Amino acid sequence: MANEHQTEGKGKDLGGKLKEEAGDLLGNDKMKREGQADQVEGKVQKGYGDAKEKLKD
């Protein structure tokens, strides 16, 4: 079962991908970079959740 960090991290990653694509389509470099940053943040948060879950086992 996924913990809140895994779920929120995955959501941030997916949201960041959408934001990056929107920025790319609109030619908005700032939005594209924000999307990339959101993806990194989401992956880090999900990684923390994965580690936390692994320690629980």
BELTA-V228249 format. One record per residue. N is the residue number from 0. RES is the residue in one small letter. SS is DSSP state (2 for helix, 1 for strand, 0 for the rest). PHI is phi in radians with two decimals (999 if undefined). PSI is psi in radians with two decimals (999 if undefined). Layout:
N/RES/SS/PHI/PSI
N/RES/SS/PHI/PSI
This chain:
0/m/0/999/2.38
1/a/0/-1.37/2.46
2/n/0/-1.59/3.05
3/e/2/-1.11/-0.55
4/h/2/-1.21/-0.68
5/q/2/-1.13/-0.78
6/t/2/-1.15/-0.86
7/e/2/-1.13/-0.68
8/g/2/-1.09/-0.76
9/k/2/-1.12/-0.70
10/g/2/-1.10/-0.75
11/k/2/-1.13/-0.70
12/d/2/-1.07/-0.85
13/l/2/-1.14/-0.74
14/g/2/-1.06/-0.69
15/g/2/-1.13/-0.67
16/k/2/-1.11/-0.75
17/l/2/-1.10/-0.76
18/k/2/-1.12/-0.72
19/e/2/-1.09/-0.79
20/e/2/-1.11/-0.73
21/a/2/-1.08/-0.77
22/g/2/-1.08/-0.66
23/d/2/-1.15/-0.81
24/l/2/-1.13/-0.65
25/l/2/-1.52/-0.11
26/g/0/1.24/0.48
27/n/0/-1.80/1.73
28/d/2/-1.12/-0.63
29/k/2/-1.10/-0.80
30/m/2/-1.11/-0.69
31/k/2/-1.09/-0.80
32/r/2/-1.14/-0.68
33/e/2/-1.08/-0.70
34/g/2/-1.09/-0.72
35/q/2/-1.13/-0.70
36/a/2/-1.14/-0.70
37/d/2/-1.07/-0.66
38/q/2/-1.12/-0.76
39/v/2/-1.08/-0.81
40/e/2/-1.03/-0.75
41/g/2/-1.13/-0.72
42/k/2/-1.16/-0.67
43/v/2/-1.14/-0.79
44/q/2/-1.12/-0.73
45/k/2/-1.13/-0.69
46/g/2/-1.07/-0.70
47/y/2/-1.09/-0.78
48/g/2/-1.11/-0.67
49/d/2/-1.09/-0.79
50/a/2/-1.12/-0.74
51/k/2/-1.08/-0.72
52/e/2/-1.17/-0.69
53/k/2/-1.14/-0.68
54/l/2/-1.18/-0.49
55/k/2/-1.20/-0.52
56/d/0/-1.21/999
